[in-house]
């Protein structure tokens, strides 16, 4: 069979499930079946982002996060196609189980499964494809699971007996979330997706993807002024003042690095990456590659306690009671242990929020070096050389900042310490801006039936600020808009916001918008609420531990 014919092979849901059971990384894009195994180690956005899309229709995630050229290249990985609307599997990285596919074997469950879903239909009389490796005739029973379990997560019925305290909280959170947002039925979500894609076409037609280069000229003038003022103050021995200007310089730089990381400037992958590395690594001492790997996962599984690195800050912060279960982070590949230290810190997290974020930049240095030294980025392909360019950039940063500025220009240890602390703590508001958009928003898992646009709007909020303050927020005040369409240049986000608000009204998805002060209040309130839940859980555990016979009575009493 020629490769072009093979690409048009109609694959059934069971065949695709079998491929995934064999360890293949199968994703669906525009009804095409892509096998991404070979691309995994080349992917500039990291391997985890692909793994979270296995078994899913990734059309929206792929189209908003990639350039047209990258989408064109993906056609090389096509192994077939599907018909009709795809019903998502739960990806293996998130715990999905898949049954091996045996050619011509009667599958007792496939009949009931295919009636449930409107997926690709394919007869068993199709010619066998060389892509399907022969599977083990005695598949491991571990992989087997009722298909119904891996699709919609139905909320538990209201009278569930003997729910643990944490499960009851989770159930309550899901029920509350479901009551606020459109139905998860395939027809409702499909309408939302169609309108979302139509809006993308309108945004493109209105020129909102075109970069206003003059705006970046103004940014460069601002950066130059800030850095020159930092050097001027340093020359005159005003170390704290100099530190303030260096901190503001770093704070402002991050916004353009963020744009470049999303290909939001020239829309050319290599050009924008070079701009991003020059800013992030050479001038800021942070790894753009590390940020991309983490940030792409964040854009795909936003606010998921097990999967989104942007809300995984144990033992310092827990934005959901689910962290009390010592969850396993699929991003960091480790258990986020909820130990006595974490319990102690989380009790005070609402008060520690600002002090910890003021020192957040030091942690970013650690994460950046870990990423570069361990070689966590792509080792091959178009982004392989970025690692060496980034290491050079970080060495250059510590030369000009660590050696020339701190060591050579400042005479005493105490002045050096003040300069370092001030410059780093001034970037604190940036960490507040980054966490503000998500910490107060929903962390509920509504299952694989939820569409990309609804998930983004449910987990992200925008900050209301006057246009003259846009430079201070650097586009991060339009996070909900940005999460829907990440490659729109940030200077166009305010105009895009009007269109997104109209879209939200049309599809009846609540659009979260708070003032900066109110947004902060929401976040601190959420942290306080989770801290109270931690205290209640501790009390429950103490009561059970001190009197095992009181457990039934206590449970009965608390549910009244």
C-alpha positions as CSV (number, residue, x, y, z in Angstrom):
1,X,0.0,0.0,0.0
2,X,1.5,3.4,-1.0
3,X,2.1,5.8,1.9
4,X,-0.5,8.3,0.6
5,X,-3.1,5.5,0.6
6,X,-2.0,4.4,4.0
7,X,-2.5,7.9,5.3
8,X,-6.2,7.7,4.2
9,X,-6.8,4.4,5.9
10,X,-9.9,4.6,8.0
11,X,-9.0,3.6,11.6
12,X,-11.6,2.5,14.1
13,X,-11.7,3.6,17.7
14,X,-10.6,0.1,18.8
15,X,-7.7,0.0,16.5
16,X,-6.5,3.4,17.8
17,X,-7.0,2.1,21.4
18,X,-4.9,-0.9,20.5
19,X,-2.1,1.2,19.1
20,X,-2.0,3.3,22.3
21,X,-2.1,0.1,24.4
22,X,1.1,-0.9,22.5
23,X,2.8,2.3,23.7
24,X,2.2,4.4,20.5
25,X,1.7,8.1,21.0
26,X,-1.4,8.6,18.9
27,X,-3.1,12.0,18.6
28,X,-6.0,13.2,16.5
29,X,-5.7,16.5,14.6
30,X,-8.3,17.6,12.1
31,X,-9.6,14.0,11.9
32,X,-6.1,12.8,10.9
33,X,-4.5,10.1,13.1
34,X,-0.9,11.1,13.9
35,X,1.7,8.8,15.4
36,X,4.0,11.1,17.2
37,X,6.5,8.6,18.7
38,X,9.4,9.6,16.4
39,X,8.8,13.3,17.1
40,X,8.7,13.0,20.9
41,X,12.4,13.7,21.4
42,X,12.6,16.4,18.8
43,X,9.5,18.4,20.0
44,X,10.7,21.9,20.9
45,X,7.8,22.3,23.3
46,X,8.9,19.2,25.2
47,X,7.7,15.6,25.4
48,X,5.2,16.0,28.2
49,X,2.9,18.4,26.1
50,X,2.5,15.6,23.5
51,X,1.9,12.9,26.1
52,X,-1.0,14.8,27.6
53,X,-2.7,14.7,24.1
54,X,-2.4,11.0,23.5
55,X,-5.8,9.5,22.6
56,X,-7.4,12.9,22.3
57,X,-8.6,15.3,19.6
58,X,-5.8,17.8,19.9
59,X,-6.9,20.0,17.0
60,X,-7.4,23.2,19.0
61,X,-4.3,22.8,21.2
62,X,-2.1,22.1,18.1
63,X,-3.6,24.9,16.0
64,X,-3.2,27.7,18.6
65,X,0.2,26.7,19.9
66,X,2.0,26.0,16.5
67,X,2.9,27.9,13.4
68,X,1.3,26.9,10.1
69,X,4.8,25.5,9.0
70,X,4.9,23.2,12.1
71,X,1.3,22.0,11.3
72,X,2.4,21.3,7.7
73,X,5.3,19.2,9.0
74,X,2.9,17.1,11.2
75,X,1.4,15.6,8.1
76,X,4.5,13.4,7.8
77,X,3.3,11.6,10.9
78,X,-0.1,10.8,9.6
79,X,-1.0,7.0,9.7
80,X,-4.7,7.2,9.0
81,X,-7.9,9.1,9.5
82,X,-11.2,8.9,11.5
83,X,-14.7,9.8,10.6
84,X,-17.3,11.7,12.7
85,X,-16.7,13.3,16.0
86,X,-13.9,11.8,18.1
87,X,-14.6,10.9,21.8
88,X,-11.4,11.5,23.8
89,X,-9.6,8.8,25.7
90,X,-7.9,9.6,29.0
91,X,-4.2,9.8,28.1
92,X,-1.9,7.1,29.6
93,X,0.2,9.8,31.4
94,X,-3.1,10.8,33.3
95,X,-3.9,7.2,34.2
96,X,-5.9,6.0,31.2
97,X,-6.0,2.3,30.6
98,X,-6.1,0.8,27.1
99,X,-6.9,-2.7,25.8
100,X,-4.7,-4.3,23.2
101,X,-6.3,-4.8,19.8
102,X,-6.5,-8.3,18.3
103,X,-7.3,-8.5,14.6
104,X,-10.7,-10.1,13.9
105,X,-11.2,-11.0,17.6
106,X,-14.7,-10.7,18.9
107,X,-14.5,-8.0,21.5
108,X,-17.4,-8.3,24.0
109,X,-17.1,-4.6,25.0
110,X,-16.5,-3.0,21.6
111,X,-20.2,-3.4,20.6
112,X,-21.6,-1.4,23.5
113,X,-18.7,1.0,23.2
114,X,-19.3,1.9,19.6
115,X,-23.0,2.5,20.2
116,X,-22.2,5.0,22.9
117,X,-19.9,7.1,20.7
118,X,-20.0,8.8,17.4
119,X,-16.5,7.9,16.3
120,X,-14.8,6.6,13.3
121,X,-16.5,3.5,11.9
122,X,-14.5,0.9,10.2
123,X,-15.2,-2.6,9.1
124,X,-13.0,-5.5,10.1
125,X,-12.6,-6.5,6.5
126,X,-10.2,-3.7,5.9
127,X,-6.7,-4.8,4.6
128,X,-4.4,-5.2,7.6
129,X,-1.9,-2.4,7.8
130,X,1.8,-2.9,8.4
131,X,1.6,-0.2,11.1
132,X,0.0,-2.6,13.5
133,X,2.6,-4.7,15.1
134,X,1.3,-8.1,16.2
135,X,0.1,-7.8,19.8
136,X,0.7,-10.2,22.6
137,X,-1.9,-12.9,22.3
138,X,-2.3,-12.9,26.1
139,X,-2.5,-9.2,26.9
140,X,-1.8,-8.2,30.5
141,X,-5.0,-7.9,32.4
142,X,-3.7,-4.8,34.2
143,X,-4.3,-2.7,31.0
144,X,-7.9,-3.7,30.8
145,X,-10.5,-1.4,32.0
146,X,-14.2,-0.7,31.2
147,X,-14.1,1.9,28.4
148,X,-16.9,3.8,30.1
149,X,-14.6,4.7,32.9
150,X,-12.1,6.6,30.8
151,X,-14.6,8.9,29.1
152,X,-16.9,11.2,30.9
153,X,-16.3,11.8,34.6
154,X,-19.8,11.8,35.9
155,X,-20.4,13.6,39.2
156,X,-21.1,11.2,42.0
157,X,-24.7,10.8,43.0
158,X,-25.6,13.1,45.9
159,X,-26.0,10.4,48.6
160,X,-22.6,8.7,48.5
161,X,-22.1,6.9,51.7
162,X,-18.8,7.0,53.6
163,X,-17.0,9.5,51.4
164,X,-13.7,10.5,52.9
165,X,-13.4,14.2,53.9
166,X,-11.2,14.9,50.9
167,X,-13.4,13.0,48.4
168,X,-16.5,14.9,49.7
169,X,-14.7,18.2,49.0
170,X,-13.7,17.1,45.5
171,X,-17.3,16.0,44.8
172,X,-18.6,19.3,46.1
173,X,-16.1,21.2,43.9
174,X,-17.0,19.3,40.8
175,X,-20.8,19.7,41.4
176,X,-20.4,23.5,42.0
177,X,-18.3,23.9,38.8
178,X,-20.7,21.9,36.7
179,X,-23.5,24.1,37.9
180,X,-21.7,27.3,36.7
181,X,-20.6,26.1,33.2
182,X,-22.2,24.8,30.1
183,X,-23.1,21.1,29.9
184,X,-20.3,18.6,29.1
185,X,-22.5,16.9,26.5
186,X,-20.8,16.3,23.2
187,X,-23.3,18.5,21.3
188,X,-22.9,21.5,23.6
189,X,-19.1,21.3,23.7
190,X,-19.0,20.8,19.9
191,X,-21.0,24.1,19.4
192,X,-18.5,25.9,21.7
193,X,-15.6,24.6,19.7
194,X,-17.1,25.6,16.3
195,X,-17.7,29.2,17.6
196,X,-14.2,29.3,19.1
197,X,-12.7,28.3,15.7
198,X,-14.9,30.8,13.9
199,X,-13.6,33.5,16.3
200,X,-10.0,32.6,15.5
201,X,-10.7,33.1,11.8
202,X,-12.3,36.5,12.6
203,X,-9.3,37.5,14.8
204,X,-6.9,36.6,11.9
205,X,-9.1,38.5,9.4
206,X,-9.0,41.6,11.6
207,X,-5.2,41.5,11.6
208,X,-4.8,40.9,15.3
209,X,-2.1,38.3,14.7
210,X,0.0,40.9,12.9
211,X,2.8,42.1,15.2
212,X,2.8,45.9,15.8
213,X,6.6,46.3,15.6
214,X,6.6,49.9,16.6
215,X,5.3,48.9,20.0
216,X,8.4,46.7,20.5
217,X,10.6,49.7,19.5
218,X,9.0,51.6,22.5
219,X,9.7,48.5,24.7
220,X,13.4,48.6,23.7
221,X,13.6,52.3,24.5
222,X,12.1,51.5,27.9
223,X,14.5,48.7,28.6
224,X,17.5,50.8,27.6
225,X,16.4,53.6,29.9
226,X,15.9,51.2,32.9
227,X,19.3,49.5,32.4
228,X,21.1,52.8,31.8
229,X,19.6,54.3,35.0
230,X,20.6,51.1,36.9
231,X,24.3,51.7,35.8
232,X,24.1,55.4,36.5
233,X,22.9,54.7,40.1
234,X,25.5,52.0,40.5
235,X,28.2,54.4,39.4
236,X,27.2,56.9,42.0
237,X,27.1,54.2,44.8
238,X,23.3,54.3,45.2
239,X,23.1,50.5,45.4
240,X,19.6,50.0,46.5
241,X,18.3,52.4,43.9
242,X,20.4,50.7,41.2
243,X,18.9,47.4,42.4
244,X,15.3,48.7,42.0
245,X,16.0,49.7,38.4
246,X,17.7,46.4,37.5
247,X,14.6,44.6,39.0
248,X,12.2,46.6,37.0
249,X,14.4,46.0,33.9
250,X,14.1,42.2,34.5
251,X,10.3,42.5,35.3
252,X,9.7,44.3,31.9
253,X,12.0,42.0,29.9
254,X,10.0,38.9,30.9
255,X,7.0,40.1,28.9
256,X,8.8,40.1,25.6
257,X,10.5,36.8,26.4
258,X,7.0,35.4,26.9
259,X,5.8,36.8,23.6
260,X,8.9,35.3,21.8
261,X,8.4,31.9,23.5
262,X,4.9,31.8,22.0
263,X,6.2,32.9,18.6
264,X,4.1,36.1,19.1
265,X,6.6,38.5,17.6
266,X,7.8,37.4,14.1
267,X,5.8,34.2,14.2
268,X,9.0,32.5,12.9
269,X,10.1,29.7,15.3
270,X,13.9,30.1,15.1
271,X,13.9,33.9,15.0
272,X,11.5,34.3,18.0
273,X,13.4,31.6,19.9
274,X,16.7,33.5,19.4
275,X,15.0,36.8,20.5
276,X,13.6,34.9,23.6
277,X,17.0,33.3,24.5
278,X,18.9,36.7,24.2
279,X,16.4,38.2,26.5
280,X,15.7,35.4,29.0
281,X,19.1,33.8,29.2
282,X,21.7,36.5,28.3
283,X,20.0,39.4,30.1
284,X,17.8,37.5,32.7
285,X,19.8,34.4,33.6
286,X,16.7,32.2,33.1
287,X,16.3,29.4,30.6
288,X,13.8,30.0,27.8
289,X,13.8,26.2,27.0
290,X,12.9,25.3,30.6
291,X,10.1,27.9,30.5
292,X,8.8,26.5,27.2
293,X,8.7,22.9,28.4
294,X,6.9,23.8,31.6
295,X,4.7,26.5,30.0
296,X,3.4,24.4,27.1
297,X,2.2,21.7,29.6
298,X,0.6,24.5,31.6
299,X,-1.3,25.7,28.5
300,X,-2.7,22.2,27.9
301,X,-3.6,21.0,31.4
302,X,-4.2,24.4,33.0
303,X,-4.8,24.2,36.8
304,X,-4.7,20.4,37.0
305,X,-3.2,19.6,40.4
306,X,-1.4,16.5,39.2
307,X,-0.3,17.8,35.8
308,X,0.2,21.6,35.7
309,X,3.6,22.7,37.0
310,X,2.4,26.3,37.4
311,X,0.3,25.3,40.4
312,X,2.7,22.6,41.8
313,X,4.4,24.5,44.6
314,X,4.4,22.0,47.4
315,X,5.4,22.3,50.2
316,X,4.9,26.1,50.1
317,X,1.5,26.5,48.4
318,X,-1.6,24.3,47.9
319,X,-4.3,25.9,45.8
320,X,-6.5,22.8,46.1
321,X,-7.4,20.4,49.0
322,X,-6.3,17.6,46.6
323,X,-2.7,18.3,47.3
324,X,-3.3,16.9,50.8
325,X,-3.4,13.4,49.2
326,X,0.3,13.6,48.3
327,X,-0.4,13.6,44.6
328,X,2.1,12.4,42.0
329,X,3.2,15.2,39.7
330,X,3.4,13.9,36.1
331,X,5.5,16.9,35.2
332,X,8.2,16.5,37.9
333,X,7.8,12.6,38.0
334,X,7.7,12.7,41.8
335,X,5.3,12.5,44.7
336,X,4.5,16.0,46.1
337,X,4.5,14.8,49.7
338,X,2.1,16.4,52.1
339,X,4.3,16.0,55.2
340,X,4.3,17.8,58.6
341,X,6.5,20.6,57.1
342,X,4.1,21.1,54.2
343,X,1.1,21.0,56.6
344,X,2.8,23.7,58.8
345,X,3.7,26.0,55.9
346,X,0.3,25.6,54.2
347,X,-1.5,26.7,57.5
348,X,0.1,30.1,57.0
349,X,0.2,30.2,53.1
350,X,-2.1,33.2,52.9
351,X,0.4,35.3,54.9
352,X,3.5,33.7,53.2
353,X,2.2,34.3,49.6
354,X,3.9,37.7,49.1
355,X,7.1,37.0,51.0
356,X,7.7,33.7,49.2
357,X,6.9,35.2,45.7
358,X,9.3,38.1,46.5
359,X,12.1,35.4,46.4
360,X,10.6,33.4,43.5
361,X,13.4,34.4,41.1
362,X,16.0,32.4,43.0
363,X,14.0,29.2,42.4
364,X,13.8,30.0,38.7
365,X,17.6,30.0,38.5
366,X,17.7,26.5,40.0
367,X,15.0,25.2,37.7
368,X,16.8,26.7,34.7
369,X,20.2,25.2,35.5
370,X,18.5,21.8,36.3
371,X,16.9,21.8,32.8
372,X,20.1,22.8,31.0
373,X,22.5,20.5,32.9
374,X,20.3,17.5,32.8
375,X,19.5,18.1,29.1
376,X,15.7,17.9,29.6
377,X,15.1,19.7,26.3
378,X,15.2,18.2,22.8
379,X,18.5,16.5,22.1
380,X,17.8,16.3,18.4
381,X,16.0,18.2,15.7
382,X,15.5,21.9,15.0
383,X,15.7,22.9,18.7
384,X,18.7,20.8,19.7
385,X,21.3,23.6,19.4
386,X,19.2,25.9,21.7
387,X,20.6,24.1,24.8
388,X,24.2,25.1,24.1
389,X,23.1,28.6,23.1
390,X,21.3,28.9,26.4
391,X,24.2,27.6,28.5
392,X,26.4,30.2,26.8
393,X,23.7,32.8,27.6
394,X,23.5,31.8,31.3
395,X,27.3,31.9,31.6
396,X,27.3,35.3,30.0
397,X,24.6,36.5,32.5
398,X,26.6,35.4,35.5
399,X,29.7,37.1,34.0
400,X,28.0,40.5,33.6
401,X,25.7,40.4,36.6
402,X,27.6,38.2,39.1
403,X,31.1,39.2,38.3
404,X,31.0,42.7,36.7
405,X,28.1,44.3,38.6
406,X,27.9,42.6,42.0
407,X,31.6,41.6,42.5
408,X,33.5,44.3,40.6
409,X,31.3,47.4,41.0
410,X,30.1,47.0,44.7
411,X,32.8,47.2,47.3
412,X,31.3,45.7,50.5
413,X,29.5,42.4,51.2
414,X,26.5,44.1,52.8
415,X,26.0,46.4,49.8
416,X,26.2,43.4,47.5
417,X,23.6,41.6,49.5
418,X,21.3,44.6,49.5
419,X,21.7,45.0,45.7
420,X,21.0,41.3,45.1
421,X,18.0,41.2,47.4
422,X,16.4,44.5,46.2
423,X,16.9,43.7,42.5
424,X,15.3,40.2,43.0
425,X,12.5,41.3,45.3
426,X,11.4,44.0,42.9
427,X,10.6,41.3,40.4
428,X,8.1,39.9,43.0
429,X,5.1,41.6,41.4
430,X,5.8,39.5,38.3
431,X,5.3,36.3,40.2
432,X,2.1,37.7,41.7
433,X,0.9,38.6,38.2
434,X,1.7,35.1,36.9
435,X,-0.1,33.3,39.8
436,X,-3.0,35.8,40.0
437,X,-4.6,34.5,36.8
438,X,-4.9,30.9,38.0
439,X,-4.5,30.4,41.7
440,X,-8.1,31.6,42.5
441,X,-9.7,29.7,39.6
442,X,-11.2,26.2,39.3
443,X,-8.9,23.2,39.8
444,X,-11.7,20.6,39.3
445,X,-11.1,17.8,36.8
446,X,-14.3,17.7,34.6
447,X,-13.0,14.8,32.5
448,X,-11.9,14.4,28.9
449,X,-15.3,15.6,27.5
450,X,-14.6,19.3,28.3
451,X,-13.6,21.4,25.2
452,X,-10.3,23.3,25.1
453,X,-11.9,26.8,25.1
454,X,-14.2,26.0,28.1
455,X,-11.3,24.6,30.1
456,X,-9.2,27.6,29.4
457,X,-11.9,30.1,30.5
458,X,-12.8,28.0,33.6
459,X,-9.2,28.0,34.9
460,X,-8.0,31.5,33.9
461,X,-9.0,35.0,34.9
462,X,-8.3,38.4,33.4
463,X,-7.2,41.5,35.3
464,X,-9.1,44.7,34.6
465,X,-6.7,47.6,34.3
466,X,-6.7,51.0,32.5
467,X,-4.8,51.1,29.1
468,X,-2.0,53.3,30.5
469,X,-1.1,50.6,32.9
470,X,-0.7,47.9,30.2
471,X,3.1,48.3,30.2
472,X,3.2,47.3,33.9
473,X,1.1,44.1,33.3
474,X,2.8,43.3,30.0
475,X,-0.1,41.3,28.6
476,X,-0.5,39.1,31.7
477,X,-3.7,41.0,32.5
478,X,-5.3,39.3,29.5
479,X,-4.4,35.8,30.5
480,X,-7.8,34.3,29.6
481,X,-7.6,35.8,26.1
482,X,-4.0,34.7,25.9
483,X,-4.8,31.1,26.9
484,X,-7.4,30.9,24.1
485,X,-5.1,32.3,21.4
486,X,-1.5,32.2,22.8
487,X,0.2,33.4,19.6
488,X,-1.5,36.8,19.4
489,X,1.0,39.6,20.0
490,X,0.3,41.1,23.5
491,X,-0.1,44.6,22.2
492,X,-3.2,43.3,20.4
493,X,-4.8,41.5,23.3
494,X,-6.9,44.5,24.5
495,X,-8.6,44.7,21.2
496,X,-9.0,40.9,21.1
497,X,-10.6,40.9,24.6
498,X,-13.7,42.7,23.3
499,X,-14.3,39.8,20.8
500,X,-13.6,37.2,23.5
501,X,-16.1,38.7,25.8
502,X,-18.8,38.7,23.1
503,X,-17.9,35.0,22.4
504,X,-18.3,34.1,26.2
505,X,-21.7,35.8,26.2
506,X,-22.8,33.9,23.1
507,X,-21.7,30.4,24.4
508,X,-22.7,31.2,28.1
509,X,-19.3,30.6,29.6
510,X,-18.6,32.9,32.5
511,X,-15.7,35.3,31.8
512,X,-13.7,36.0,35.0
513,X,-12.5,39.6,35.2
514,X,-11.2,41.2,38.4
515,X,-9.4,44.4,39.3
516,X,-5.8,43.9,40.3
517,X,-6.6,44.5,44.0
518,X,-9.8,42.3,43.9
519,X,-7.8,39.6,42.1
520,X,-5.2,39.6,44.8
521,X,-8.0,39.4,47.4
522,X,-9.5,36.4,45.5
523,X,-6.1,34.6,45.5
524,X,-5.3,35.2,49.2
525,X,-8.9,34.2,50.0
526,X,-8.5,30.9,48.1
527,X,-5.1,30.2,49.9
528,X,-6.8,31.0,53.3
529,X,-9.7,28.6,52.4
530,X,-7.4,25.7,51.5
531,X,-5.4,26.4,54.7
532,X,-8.7,26.1,56.7
533,X,-9.4,22.8,54.9
534,X,-6.0,21.6,55.9
535,X,-6.7,22.4,59.6
536,X,-10.1,20.7,59.4
537,X,-8.5,17.6,57.8
538,X,-5.9,17.5,60.6
539,X,-8.7,17.7,63.2
540,X,-10.5,14.8,61.6
541,X,-7.3,12.7,61.5
542,X,-6.6,13.6,65.2
543,X,-10.1,12.6,66.3
544,X,-9.8,9.3,64.4
545,X,-6.3,8.6,65.8
546,X,-7.2,9.3,69.4
547,X,-10.4,7.3,69.4
548,X,-10.8,4.7,66.7
549,X,-14.3,3.9,67.9
550,X,-15.5,7.5,67.4
551,X,-14.8,7.3,63.7
552,X,-18.3,6.1,62.7
553,X,-20.0,8.5,65.1
554,X,-17.8,11.4,64.0
555,X,-18.5,10.7,60.4
556,X,-22.2,10.5,61.0
557,X,-22.1,13.7,63.1
558,X,-20.2,15.7,60.5
559,X,-22.5,14.8,57.7
560,X,-25.6,16.2,59.4
